[in-house]
Amino acid sequence: MSTDPQVLVGLGSNQGESTAILKAALVGLRACAASDLRCSRLWRTSPVDCPPGSPDFLNAAVAFDALPGISPEAMLRRLKLLEREQGRTQHYQRNAPRPLDLDLLLFGDEQRNLPWFTLPHPRAIDRQFVLRPAAEVVPDRVWPGTSSTIAELLSALHTDEQLELVCDQSWE
């Protein structure tokens, strides 16, 4: 049986005071957690599939155990609420600059394929800005639907994304 936390969330921001916004998101995530948060370091990343001229993102990943009784759908609703609390509008252009982006990457081995919700996150394993921070917190976690760990997926990924470590210390 795995001891890895069941929930993996990707965090990103490229509008406003991004570090402060991401720290505020951690406070909200702690309210959903039955365990301590495992946080990656903070990475400055080039925008991927964003409108021309979009600023760089700050990205991180957080893993934790969900409170008992929380479903993936309830967790997703909580993440969307946290985004709105930090100024993200409910109607937004996909991949446009935003104060806060919280992606539910994994929720145990749960899988969903609904028009409004896909789990595991459908594009995560193709994006270095997701896998690099995720590999810091749960490198040995096997990605559902594959036989590969997050560290293995990262090692095999070849992209032109630019990532720079913002600080080699905890930012939380």
Secondary structure, DSSP 8 states (H G I E B T S, - for coil): ---S-SEEEEEEE-SSSHHHHHHHHHHHHHTTBSS--EE---EEE--SS--TT---EEEEEEEE-B-TT--HHHHHHHHHHHHHHTT--SS--TT---S-EEEEEEETT--EEETTEEES-TTGGG-HHHHHHHHHH-TT-B-TTSS-BHHHHHHH------EEES-SS---
